[in-house]
Amino acid sequence: MNHMEKKLTRIAVATVRDRKLEDIVSPEFGHSRTFTIIDIEDGEVKNVEVLENPARNIAHGRGPIVGKSLADKGVEIVFTSEIGPGASAILEQLGVKIITTKAGQKVEDVLREYKLVKQV
């Protein structure tokens, strides 16, 4: 069996509510209310969960806390519209790819735009 088959990719999108694939991209990473975590295998969505921002009530330094939390959950790619230097440094250090995208887009549209799914 080819090791590229059945590759599961875990993606996190900084989002504003708890609407899963219908949610929209948040304008800022560390201040996002939620993170929509999506498991994709062979171009199909296999699982979607919503994580409340674990650092939401912290005054400063949210980004690195959130970045570490997402990496600990096995996230490989993060989509966000804006990300600070602390968060991007920790994500890069932990091997998580960061892709910046426009705020206000639906999560499902982002997945299609970046050709991560065949269809949602």
C-alpha positions, -999 to +999 in steps of 0.1 A: +000+000+000+013+034-009+020+054+022+005+085+007-029+069+006-053+075+035-032+104+048-051+122+075-044+160+077-055+180+107-063+216+101-074+244+124-092+275+113-094+306+136-131+312+137-157+334+154-185+311+166-194+274+169-208+267+134-183+241+122-179+243+084-204+271+082-184+293+105-163+322+092-126+330+095-118+353+125-100+386+119-073+377+144-057+345+157-051+351+194-085+368+199-105+342+180-134+329+200-131+294+186-109+272+164-126+249+140-105+217+138-110+196+107-096+161+099-093+156+061-084+123+045-081+118+008-099+151+001-129+143+023-138+158+057-137+130+082-143+149+115-150+185+126-147+197+162-148+232+177-123+242+203-130+272+225-100+295+226-081+283+257-065+317+262-095+339+255-096+355+289-058+362+292-049+398+287-015+394+269+003+365+252-027+346+239-011+336+206+017+314+219-007+296+243-032+289+215-004+279+191+009+253+216-026+241+224-033+235+187+000+217+181-007+195+211-040+185+194-020+173+164-029+203+141-006+204+110-019+235+093-035+267+107-056+291+087-060+326+100-063+361+087-038+377+110-013+363+134+012+379+158+049+371+160+047+351+192+021+327+178+038+323+145+071+317+161+057+289+184+037+273+155+068+273+132+090+259+160+064+231+165+063+223+127+028+237+121+023+255+088+005+289+088-016+300+059-031+335+059-064+339+044-092+366+043-113+371+074-150+366+069-148+337+045-167+305+054-145+276+066-158+253+038-148+279+012-113+281+026-110+243+023-121+244-013-100+274-022-068+257-010-079+224-027-079+205+006-112+189-001-129+176-033-162+190-021-177+199+013 
